[in-house]
Amino acid sequence: MADPSLYTYPSPLEGYQGLEPLPNEKAEDGKSYVNPPSEKKSEAYNAFVSPITRDRRGGFDIHIYFQQNNVEELKFATELWERIRREFPELRIYQIWAGPRGPHIIGMFEVNLFTPEQFGAFVPWLVINRGPLSALVHPNTDEEERDHTQRATWMGQPIPLNLKLFK
């Protein structure tokens, strides 16, 4: 993970200043809060937020890792790769790399997601079906190192990356 102090962050409330205070009323479950209704759903349901790309690269990459010298992990990764290709043919799914590739120091394959709908369907599916494998989920912006570190999310055990390639 990158040192957060390397980056600047706009206020999460940008564009929401000066609104009525939110109610402190609890919802029916007695734990969560009642939120005021919105006039429309967030645009994030329809398109990835800026600066995530909306081009041929896709908005998110998911790298699914395996120890290439572990016969059981290689078999599971190969079966998972086939299952993803069959169940999610609309996604871009790359070949299985049985060794280092780019900043990835062990075997992996990559899946690209292009829409929030694809993200919302595939990520929960992968949480349940990734088995013993780790997965790196990162956005695609014009800041590759930041995308692979500070903006990244891991499923399973994080795998070190060769960040020298981004320098």
Secondary structure, 3 states (H helix, E strand, C coil): CCCHHHCCCCCCCCCCCCCCCCCCCECCCCCCECCCCCCCCCHHHCCCCCCCCCCCCCCEEEEEEECCCCHHHHHHHHHHHHHHHHHCCCCEECCCECCCECCECCEEEEEEECCHHHHHHHHHHHHHHCCCCEEEEEECCCCHHHHHCCCCEEECCCCCECHHHHC
